[in-house]
Amino acid sequence: MDIRKADGTVEAFDGSKLEASLRRAGAGTHTAAHIREAVEKTIAHGTSTHEIYRRAFARLRDMERATAARYSLRRAIFEFGPTGHPFEDFVAELFRHEGWNVEWRKMIPGKCVPHEVDVYASRGKERLAAELKYHNDPGYKTDVKVALYVKARFDDIWQCDPRVSNTCPVDVGYLVTNTKFTEHAIQFARCSGIGLIGWSYPTEGNLYDRIMQAKIYPVTALTTLKKNEKRLLVDHGIVTIGQLQEKREALRPLGISPERIGTVVAEMEALKEPML
């Protein structure tokens, strides 16, 4: 059967991909196989990948909430919108966990003009800058025009005026997005020397891998919170589950009952446990 992807393209349904995505999120072999079998029975020609995800997520949530939260990571980051600031804060937290000293929205002098970079990080003698492009549309791909724009900014920074800075303040520049890149964007980045980090690019060290390895999960992934409650937390600067664990008192003004707060805390604790 053919299914419809987020970008509008059509491909044959492959149940093994669904099962593999469930396993990556931490579902056991039996659970993943059971959900795959149940979802396969409901698919018709033209079913969207979003609908397949929704059906699988609903079944997984009823069985293993923490695993369902991990399974929802990509969709959870889309809930950060409409602006890109929460995504910038989230990526900064990710870099910090990886051992970087991080500054947000730092002004860096270039040869021609100063530039505000979304994330500036240093670790030992290493210094990096990252330009972030956040999208609410899962079908959107960051294209070569964006890569060209980012490369031009980094070129100006790399040629900074020595009277302003004795050494170039950035060793490597990254373009980071929560979606995918076009083939031309990848080709240009490889040729021009800028780094790319997307949801599934590169094959190792992509955004999904780094989130799973660091266990820095978006607060919007919690299945025990309602959408409007997540929105209020994000609006108050709480973008990761770790931040909410440190500020549990932020749940009380949301009007959540003590019993529900207990279920939220239990889900957060379960997400800290190692995956089987």
Secondary structure per residue as TSV (DSSP state, phi and psi in degrees):
chain	resnum	aa	ss	phi	psi
A	1	M	-	360.0	141.5
A	2	D	E	-88.8	138.0
A	3	I	E	-122.0	159.5
A	4	R	E	-105.0	123.6
A	5	K	-	-83.1	170.1
A	6	A	T	-63.2	-30.2
A	7	D	T	-86.2	5.5
A	8	G	S	94.4	-11.4
A	9	T	-	-76.5	162.9
A	10	V	E	-119.6	139.3
A	11	E	E	-146.5	162.7
A	12	A	E	-71.7	139.0
A	13	F	-	-68.4	133.6
A	14	D	-	-125.3	103.6
A	15	G	H	-62.0	-25.1
A	16	S	H	-66.8	-30.4
A	17	K	H	-67.2	-41.5
A	18	L	H	-62.2	-46.0
A	19	E	H	-63.7	-40.0
A	20	A	H	-64.9	-39.2
A	21	S	H	-66.2	-35.4
A	22	L	H	-67.8	-39.7
A	23	R	H	-66.7	-39.7
A	24	R	H	-61.5	-31.9
A	25	A	T	-76.8	-9.8
A	26	G	T	112.4	2.7
A	27	A	-	-68.2	141.3
A	28	G	-	-69.3	165.3
A	29	T	H	-57.1	-46.5
A	30	H	H	-65.1	-44.4
A	31	T	H	-62.1	-46.9
A	32	A	H	-62.5	-43.0
A	33	A	H	-66.6	-39.3
A	34	H	H	-64.0	-45.4
A	35	I	H	-67.3	-40.8
A	36	R	H	-57.6	-47.3
A	37	E	H	-62.6	-42.6
A	38	A	H	-66.0	-42.4
A	39	V	H	-71.0	-39.1
A	40	E	H	-56.7	-34.5
A	41	K	T	-68.9	-18.6
A	42	T	T	-100.4	-4.8
A	43	I	-	-85.8	135.6
A	44	A	-	-121.8	169.2
A	45	H	T	-58.1	132.1
A	46	G	T	88.8	-0.5
A	47	T	-	-60.3	137.6
A	48	S	B	-81.0	153.3
A	49	T	H	-63.2	-30.3
A	50	H	H	-63.6	-41.7
A	51	E	H	-67.6	-38.0
A	52	I	H	-63.8	-44.0
A	53	Y	H	-59.6	-45.6
A	54	R	H	-60.3	-41.6
A	55	R	H	-69.2	-41.8
A	56	A	H	-66.8	-41.8
A	57	F	H	-62.2	-43.7
A	58	A	H	-60.2	-42.0
A	59	R	H	-69.1	-41.1
A	60	L	H	-66.4	-38.7
A	61	R	H	-61.2	-37.0
A	62	D	H	-70.3	-20.1
A	63	M	H	-103.4	-45.7
A	64	E	-	-145.2	96.6
A	65	R	H	-62.6	-44.5
A	66	A	H	-63.5	-39.6
A	67	T	H	-65.9	-39.4
A	68	A	H	-62.1	-37.4
A	69	A	H	-62.0	-44.2
A	70	R	H	-66.9	-36.5
A	71	Y	H	-64.7	-25.9
A	72	S	T	-92.7	8.5
A	73	L	H	-52.8	-47.9
A	74	R	H	-63.1	-45.6
A	75	R	H	-65.7	-35.5
A	76	A	H	-62.8	-39.0
A	77	I	H	-68.6	-31.3
A	78	F	H	-62.4	-24.8
A	79	E	T	-77.4	-5.3
A	80	F	T	-66.4	-28.3
A	81	G	-	-56.1	-179.9
A	82	P	S	-84.5	-19.9
A	83	T	S	-89.0	168.6
A	84	G	S	-91.8	-2.8
A	85	H	H	-61.1	-44.0
A	86	P	H	-60.8	-35.6
A	87	F	H	-65.8	-39.7
A	88	E	H	-61.6	-43.7
A	89	D	H	-63.9	-38.5
A	90	F	H	-64.6	-46.8
A	91	V	H	-64.9	-37.3
A	92	A	H	-60.6	-40.8
A	93	E	H	-64.1	-36.4
A	94	L	H	-64.3	-46.9
A	95	F	H	-63.3	-39.8
A	96	R	H	-61.4	-41.2
A	97	H	H	-64.5	-28.6
A	98	E	T	-82.7	6.2
A	99	G	T	99.5	10.0
A	100	W	-	-92.1	145.9
A	101	N	E	-85.6	121.1
A	102	V	E	-115.0	138.6
A	103	E	E	-124.3	137.5
A	104	W	E	-90.6	142.1
A	105	R	E	44.7	54.2
A	106	K	E	-86.6	138.0
A	107	M	E	-84.7	126.0
A	108	I	E	-124.4	131.2
A	109	P	-	-71.5	138.3
A	110	G	-	-110.5	-178.8
A	111	K	S	-66.1	-39.6
A	112	C	S	-101.0	-45.1
A	113	V	S	-144.9	157.7
A	114	P	-	-75.7	154.1
A	115	H	E	-130.0	137.3
A	116	E	E	-93.9	117.8
A	117	V	E	-99.9	143.9
A	118	D	E	-64.4	-43.9
A	119	V	E	-135.9	127.5
A	120	Y	E	-120.8	129.4
A	121	A	E	-138.3	144.1
A	122	S	E	-131.3	145.5
A	123	R	E	-150.3	106.1
A	124	G	T	65.2	-125.3
A	125	K	T	-93.2	0.0
A	126	E	E	-84.6	141.0
A	127	R	E	-139.2	129.5
A	128	L	E	-132.5	156.3
A	129	A	E	-129.5	144.0
A	130	A	E	-130.3	129.5
A	131	E	E	-98.8	124.0
A	132	L	E	-106.0	137.7
A	133	K	E	-124.5	109.5
A	134	Y	-	-100.9	138.8
A	135	H	-	-133.5	141.6
A	136	N	S	-88.0	-16.7
A	137	D	-	-95.6	115.7
A	138	P	T	-65.5	-17.4
A	139	G	T	-88.6	-5.9
A	140	Y	-	-79.3	139.5
A	141	K	E	-120.2	133.8
A	142	T	E	-71.5	123.4
A	143	D	-	-102.8	-176.7
A	144	V	H	-67.0	-27.2
A	145	K	H	-62.1	-39.9
A	146	V	H	-67.0	-42.7
A	147	A	H	-61.9	-39.6
A	148	L	H	-62.8	-44.4
A	149	Y	H	-61.7	-45.5
A	150	V	H	-66.1	-41.4
A	151	K	H	-61.8	-39.5
A	152	A	H	-62.9	-39.4
A	153	R	H	-65.2	-45.4
A	154	F	H	-66.4	-34.9
A	155	D	H	-60.1	-41.0
A	156	D	H	-67.2	-38.7
A	157	I	H	-66.2	-42.7
A	158	W	H	-67.0	-19.0
A	159	Q	T	-104.4	30.9
A	160	C	-	-57.7	152.8
A	161	D	-	-70.2	119.4
A	162	P	T	-61.1	-18.6
A	163	R	T	-73.2	-21.6
A	164	V	T	-93.2	-40.2
A	165	S	-	-142.0	128.9
A	166	N	S	-64.9	-32.3
A	167	T	S	-129.4	155.7
A	168	C	-	-62.2	129.1
A	169	P	S	-77.4	-2.9
A	170	V	-	-134.8	126.0
A	171	D	S	-87.5	-37.6
A	172	V	E	-142.8	143.2
A	173	G	E	-116.2	140.4
A	174	Y	E	-121.9	147.4
A	175	L	E	-110.7	119.4
A	176	V	E	-118.6	133.8
A	177	T	E	-139.6	157.8
A	178	N	S	-91.4	0.9
A	179	T	S	-116.2	-140.3
A	180	K	E	-115.8	169.4
A	181	F	E	-109.2	150.8
A	182	T	-	-74.5	162.1
A	183	E	H	-62.1	-37.2
A	184	H	H	-67.6	-36.2
A	185	A	H	-63.4	-42.4
A	186	I	H	-65.3	-43.7
A	187	Q	H	-61.7	-43.5
A	188	F	H	-66.1	-42.7
A	189	A	H	-63.1	-42.3
A	190	R	H	-61.5	-39.5
A	191	C	H	-75.7	-36.7
A	192	S	H	-93.2	-14.2
A	193	G	T	94.4	17.0
A	194	I	-	-100.1	149.5
A	195	G	E	-88.6	148.1
A	196	L	E	-121.6	134.7
A	197	I	E	-131.7	114.1
A	198	G	-	-123.5	-175.8
A	199	W	S	-58.6	-42.4
A	200	S	S	-125.8	17.3
A	201	Y	-	-128.8	136.7
A	202	P	S	-73.0	-177.5
A	203	T	S	-58.4	-39.8
A	204	E	S	-119.9	136.8
A	205	G	S	86.3	18.4
A	206	N	-	-75.7	177.3
A	207	L	H	-62.2	-42.9
A	208	Y	H	-61.2	-47.2
A	209	D	H	-58.6	-42.8
A	210	R	H	-68.3	-37.5
A	211	I	H	-63.8	-46.6
A	212	M	H	-66.1	-38.6
A	213	Q	H	-69.4	-41.6
A	214	A	H	-81.5	-19.3
A	215	K	T	58.2	36.2
A	216	I	-	-96.7	89.5
A	217	Y	-	-94.8	143.6
A	218	P	B	-67.1	141.5
A	219	V	G	-62.5	-25.1
A	220	T	G	-71.2	-5.7
A	221	A	G	-82.6	-15.5
A	222	L	-	-62.5	125.1
A	223	T	T	-83.5	-12.1
A	224	T	T	-91.7	0.5
A	225	L	S	-110.5	148.3
A	226	K	-	-82.4	161.2
A	227	K	H	-59.2	-42.7
A	228	N	H	-68.5	-30.9
A	229	E	H	-69.0	-40.3
A	230	K	H	-62.5	-42.0
A	231	R	H	-59.5	-43.7
A	232	L	H	-64.5	-39.7
A	233	L	H	-64.5	-45.1
A	234	V	H	-62.2	-41.7
A	235	D	H	-63.2	-23.2
A	236	H	T	-96.5	14.4
A	237	G	T	85.8	8.8
A	238	I	-	-98.3	104.1
A	239	V	-	-112.8	-13.9
A	240	T	B	-120.1	157.0
A	241	I	H	-65.5	-35.0
A	242	G	H	-60.6	-40.5
A	243	Q	H	-64.2	-38.3
A	244	L	H	-68.9	-34.8
A	245	Q	H	-62.5	-35.6
A	246	E	H	-77.3	-21.2
A	247	K	T	-127.9	56.4
A	248	R	G	-61.9	-24.4
A	249	E	G	-63.3	-16.7
A	250	A	G	-67.8	-15.1
A	251	L	G	-77.5	-28.4
A	252	R	G	-64.4	-45.1
A	253	P	G	-64.7	-11.8
A	254	L	G	-80.1	-4.8
A	255	G	T	79.7	21.0
A	256	I	-	-82.3	134.1
A	257	S	-	-67.3	155.9
A	258	P	H	-56.6	-34.9
A	259	E	H	-64.7	-44.0
A	260	R	H	-69.2	-35.8
A	261	I	H	-59.0	-37.9
A	262	G	H	-62.1	-39.7
A	263	T	H	-70.4	-35.2
A	264	V	H	-64.7	-46.0
A	265	V	H	-62.1	-40.4
A	266	A	H	-63.3	-40.0
A	267	E	H	-66.2	-41.5
A	268	M	H	-62.4	-41.2
A	269	E	H	-65.7	-38.5
A	270	A	H	-65.4	-32.1
A	271	L	H	-70.4	-20.1
A	272	K	H	-80.1	-19.9
A	273	E	S	-73.0	148.5
A	274	P	-	-62.6	144.0
A	275	M	-	-75.1	146.8
A	276	L	-	-73.7	360.0
